[in-house]
């Protein structure tokens, strides 16, 4: 990501101009859950819901 490429696993989020939490760009989102499962991560929808829940309690 720091090299300007999209992320592979969807773990990085950022707040947008309106303060809403959004995932940083994701490479090939259609196969995201397959990549996440291959390394033992939960499906992206579950992770995203967790991130939003945490963000709602602790917005910056």
Secondary structure, 3 states (H helix, E strand, C coil): CCCCCCECCCCCEEECCCCCEEECCECCHHHHHHHHHHCCCCCHHHHHHHHHHHHHHCCC
